[in-house]
Amino acid sequence: MDKEEERRLAALTPVISRTTVDLLRQVVGLEPAERIPEQALDTADRVLAEYGTDGLRILTMSLTGWAAVLIEQDAKLSGRTNEAVLDDIDLTCMEANAEG
């Protein structure tokens, strides 16, 4: 990453981080759970429209960071390895897409 790119991303990071937390507040506990992807896509579309691909990149980095931390916490609290937690997530995805 060059200095110009780093500066652009740094300028957007606070607002996109806030957007990430707002998205998580909207979807945690949302019922039915099938509405979660809709909320995520609405947020991604809004970020893309307002901040372009740099905004989407920061949104992805932010969500990935939160996911990694929570997977590590889940593993630690459940006495499983990180890989075991990820295997469970992978299995859930396969089951959800079983009918293709």
Buried (B, 14 or more C-beta within 10 A) or exposed (E): EEEEEEEBBEEBBEBBBEBBEEBBEBBEEEEEEEEBEEBBEEBBEBBBEEBEEBBBBBBBBBBEEBEEEEBEEBBEEEEBEEEEBBEBEEEEEEEEEEEE
